Amino acid sequence: MDGAPAAAPERVKEAERQIAHVPLVLNRRNFSWLTERISEVVEQPAPRWWWVAFTITASTATFGLFCIGYQISTGVGTWGNQVPVGWAWDITNFVFWIGIGHAGTLISAILYLLRQKWRTSINRSAEAMTLFAVICAAIFPGIHVGRFWMAWYMAPIPNNWGIWQNFRSALMWDVFAVSTYFTVSVLFWYTGLVPDLATLRDRATTKIRKFLFGFFALGWRGANRHWRHYEMAYLLLAGLSTPLVLSVHSVVSFDFATTVIPTWHTTIFPPYFVAGAIFGGFAMVLTLLLPARAIFKLQDVITPQHIDKMAKIILLTGSFVGYAYTMEFFVAWYSGNSFERFAFWNRVFGPYWWYWWLGMLFCNCLSPQLFWFRWCRRNILVVFFVSMCVNAGMWFERFIIIAGGLARDFLPSSWRVYHPTWVDIWTYIGTLG
């Protein structure tokens, strides 16, 4: 009896721990600490390692720009594209990068509408990733046309010739999809950034920083009226962005689904591409966030709970992608179409067989299954390994769909295996930089 009163509070505390929500910020950090900790990442001088990393990535991006300039001045013959593989690394990179950007919109818009407050620790970096990914994606449709200086004809601008663009062209669909997505993403990112810019303005120690942050903060003072307008604008942009998550990659998938090429001409492509985009996008978010979390010591802000939830989303969307792979093979077999059957057999055992076995099967289907186990979702090294596998696997998937589908078309006499050139490789590496 003497021990009962002492044991009761312990049981109450244990029940409270089980019922209570896991805190989004660890160690009982307050708003003042959050402001100080996050602002100092921007305000402090960049360390030496940052300049080393910046030099490497900037050099890579610069050489990528050189390759783009060389390709524009010389022609698309600098790539490995040939008959019948007219689309190869160029469209592969386009689909890959436009898919990467979907995670930022999903985190910012859909999770906001669903009132998922855990998104606030990662949404800003995910939105910035979206913008750079869309910029990288927009490069490739422009330069793959050959006459890059004529690409402005595809823009929806007035002209006095009375000539309309060909709206039945997949290239035009991509122009409208990417430009709309980029415009809304910029507005959404900037709107959410306004209060943060005002905080940096108030903390600025030099006149130039105070002027620049003040200019872009649009006179934000944190008044009740400001917050009401801000929340309404953010809600409207979230509602506008949500359909884009589904529509943009669906439009990209129409580039393939509206053709007659075996493995392309299928109705499963729109949901398949959307699930794959979210799948690859969340993997890229983790790939960027995990090193930043360690380098800038943000363990109390980006907690194991955040990583666990993102790993669960990767597991869910990875299961969708695996289901789509299975249905593709089933429909090809069930249809009785000899061309479809051969195309999928060629995908597994043809010249690009290792892309399928390593990229699509292992990286995209098997590696995310580790996230069924909680200790794997909480282990930083395992999460980083799986996210890197997914990044590689999604690129392999896009390549084998595009180049693999074209390399073995209806006429055996025209079959040819695609091999990339150094310009192909370094243009892609430049976008990574």
Secondary structure, 3 states (H helix, E strand, C coil): CCCHHHHHHHHHHHHHHHHCCCCCCCCCCCHHHHHHHHHHHHHCCCCHHHHHHHHHHHHHHHHHHHHHHHHHHHCHHHCCCCCCCCCCHHHHHHHHHHHHCHHHHHHHHHHHHCCCHHHHHCHHHHHHHHHHHHHHHHHHHHHCCCCHHHHHHHCCCCCCCCCCCCCCCHHHHHHHHHHHHHHHHHHHHHHHHHHHHHHHHHHCCCHHHHHHHHHHCCCCCCCHHHHHHHHHHHHHHHHHHHHHHHHHHHHHHHHHHCCCCCCCCCCCHHHHHHHHHHHHHHHHHHHHHHHHHHHCCCCCCCCHHHHHHHHHHHHHHHHHHHHHHHHHHHHHHHHCCHHHHHHHHHHHHCCCHHHHHHHHHHHHHHHHHHHHCHHHHHCHHHHHHHHHHHHHHHHHHHHHHHHHHHHCCCCHHHCCCCCCCHHHHHHHHHHHC
